[in-house]
Amino acid sequence: MNYCKYHPLDGATYSCPQCNIHQCDQCVDDEHKGARCFVCGSVLESLGSGNTVEPFWRRLPEAFKYPLNSASMSLIVITSILSVVATLIPFLFILAIVLYLFAVGSLMKYSFTCLERTAMGEMKAPDVMDAYQGGIKLLLQLVLMTIVLVVVVGVSYHYLGMAFGGLIGFLVALSLPAILIRFAQTENMFEAMNPFAAIALMAAIGLPYGLLIVFMLIMMTSVGVLHEWIGTLFPAMSYLLQAIISNYYTIVMFHLMGYMLFQYQEQLGYSARSDEDDEKSERTDIERMRANIMVHLKEGDYEQVVTLYYQAFKRFPNEASFFEQFFDLLYVCKKTALMEDYGLVYLEFLSRKKRFDKLTSTFKQILFLSPNYLPASASMRVQLARLFKQNGDLKMAVRLLNGMHKQFADFDGLPDAYVLLSEVLAELPGMQLQAEKCRQMSMQLQRKADVKKQELELQRQAKLAAEAKSTTTPNTRRAPPVAKSSGLTLELVPMESVLDITDKSEKA
């Protein structure tokens, strides 16, 4: 049995001839027709479900539920009624024979169809319309095969003695399921009765074939017990109920034989997949991307892992698992440079998702790897500073806000940022002077922002007026351009390093 390289406890369903590895359904790229390898992109060879299928002896409850649907049960009841009617009208010999052959032939045809479909992985009972085509021919072939086997046993018993004849009879009874299976596969009587083919099939399956024989004997015995019980309790309907139970068990037994073939498909030289597995293997794009990342991570291709994660961020901007997993991976592996690049992406994702409870703890985790890290976003630094101020971590708030007028001169929220910084400094001992300087700076920054806003508004109005004038009087001589205002020249209040001052005050 082959196992998945990336899930060593799971059976493999595909093989990559290029990488020479085996994979399960969860480790392949099934986005397009034909599964492909995540690593090399080659088309994979299907191994079927032989490595992952549940043993047939564990599916007995499902096997007994197999015929329990309206179509199958209607066929069982109809064929049972016809067979009972055929036994009750012996005076109409020809009609009785026709009814009986039609009923039994239809049931056998449907049972063989169940065997074939189950062997190919179809775990739902097939359409009953398949039971009404070629049923009588199939039944006559089965009768002829039975006569041949009985004759072989009789001749062996007559010419070779009781012991050898009994051995031949035992072997024929033992190989009967194999003969039926071969007949369902080949639809040829001679190939089905080939003893070497039957022996090869039994040898390929091994001991579980004997277990199937035991189950079939138990069901046949239970049919006899139920016949007696029904005959005692419901004598008027005993024949009909007995026929229904027998037909029901027939379909169950053929389904079990087909499932045994499906289970040992690798040993029998063919490949098939269960329709149940196909339903389970239908994945979303998110699950497929997650599997792709997992495969490359286990292959040790970390560069590709990083690339895939950033692709995932663009394709699935609201999927938290990708952002969290990548952050945890960088933190555990202590990838400082990557963390500095990714830190702001993750912080902004948390802010967008309103996960404010994780913002400060995540920022501290980043600082653990990169002690000098500061987000390259003015708005994020202000947001973090507010949260740290609420949590009582005033030094961290000062660190985030200090010097922002130099790094983010065009940030519209600079006045509010320095108002916040002044509030934080006011709560620190011995920092009232610096708090006052920050308040003055915030006012200067606000005045500068107002002047800039007025200049932009004047420029916009002048541009609109010029466009309106050019459309109304195109040949009019243009007025000389008005000199642009250079704005106010503001001198920011000198400000010492706040962190240095706080450290000096603590030492004092």
HUZIVEN-V705451 format. One record per run of one state. SS is the DSSP state (A for helix, B for strand, O for the rest). FROM is the first residue (numbers start at 1). LEN is the number of residues. If there is no record, write none. Layout:
SS|FROM|LEN, SS|FROM|LEN
This chain:
O|1|2, B|3|1, O|4|7, B|11|1, O|12|2, B|14|3, O|17|4, B|21|3, O|24|1, A|25|3, O|28|1, B|29|1, O|30|6, B|36|1, O|37|6, B|43|1, O|44|1, B|45|2, O|47|9, A|56|3, O|59|1, A|60|6, O|66|4, A|70|19, O|89|4, A|93|27, O|120|8, A|128|5, O|133|2, A|135|26, O|161|1, A|162|25, O|187|2, A|189|4, O|193|2, A|195|11, O|206|1, A|207|27, O|234|1, A|235|29, O|264|1, A|265|4, O|269|6, A|275|6, O|281|4, A|285|15, O|300|2, A|302|14, O|316|4, A|320|14, O|334|2, A|336|17, O|353|3, A|356|14, O|370|8, A|378|14, O|392|2, A|394|8, O|402|2, A|404|4, O|408|6, A|414|14, O|428|4, A|432|41, O|473|25, A|498|10, O|508|1
